[in-house]
Each structure stands twice: as C-alpha cells, then as structure tokens.
Amino acid sequence: MALDRITLSNMAFFAYHGTAPSEKEGGQRFFVDVDMYLDLRPAAISDDLSRTVDYEGVYNLVKENCESKRFYLIEAVAEHVARSILEGFPVERVVVRVRKPSVPVRGILDFTEVEVDRTRAD
C-alpha cells in the first residue's frame, strides 16, 4: 500500500536545549519539520477531518515537546517528537527534522540539523 504525506514545515519554537551553559540559560529558536505518512484516501473521499491528521493537534504536540522539556541533544528532541506523534496520531511513518541555528562552534554555518525516520513497527 502506498502512503501519502502530510508535512508541517519550519515550525519555530523558543527552547533551552543544548549542552553549553549559555544554551541552557539564554535559550534560542529551534525549527522543526514533520512529515507524516498515512493513507489519505478515506479523508480525501469523505472530506472528513476525523479521517486524517489534525494539523493543529500535531503542531501543539510538537510545541509541547519542544518548549516544556529540556534536552541536551537535538537528537533527543527529534526522537521524542517522533514517538509522541506515532503514539498520538494515526500515522504509519513519521520523519522529524530539528534545526538549531545558533550552534556554539568555532566556525560559520547556517544551522545543524538532525533527522529521524520512525515507523509504527519500530
């Protein structure tokens, strides 16, 4: 069975993730993308919200995971978001990308990004 995709792109949150004291105290913006894979035919045919994924519900879940918890690693942020979506929504697969634009490294870069790809079977 082919799966369709719903994407929430470039969600921005202010949070306190990181290992450096400045990250834990001052916080910074993080950006999150979520790709959710499921069969959208029932929703498309019926035009019924209850047969698909509620975008606002996903946004609020990601916001809760990003802003109310603190992690050392963006890997942990991405994993926690992915698991929460699989537990709370009828998706078969989820891909989560977390970007951190202000990275405490000696060098010039736009951001660091972590991507996790999880399925209901994992």
Summary of the structure (lengths in Angstrom):
residues: 122
radius of gyration: 15.7
end to end distance: 18.2
largest distance: 53.6
contacts: 342
relative contact order: 0.22
helix: 35%
strand: 32%
